[in-house]
């Protein structure tokens, strides 16, 4: 029996989430939509496109913040697991002479 998720894999996932959020944060997803709205000025579609571009950019920014927080949470969880493992190891080693068995 073992664990499918180790502190190392959890930490790696946290780093990857933060890296992807950083990479996506630089995306200008509204620009192509704004180019379209500039091609059809004064139309209802133009106004809707501008609104959509702004909403899309805000949603991406929010998603990147959420992904950053998720990555940080994974990193904190990995650290907590390592600390708990280290504390358990210390206690087992400390009590090993009393148990009389091989550890």
Secondary structure, DSSP 8 states (H G I E B T S, - for coil): ---SS-HHHHHHHHHHHHHHHHHHHT--TTHHHHHHHHHTTTSHHHHHHHHHHHHHHHHHHHHHHHHHHHHHHHHHHHHHHHHHHHHHHHHHHHHHHHH-S--
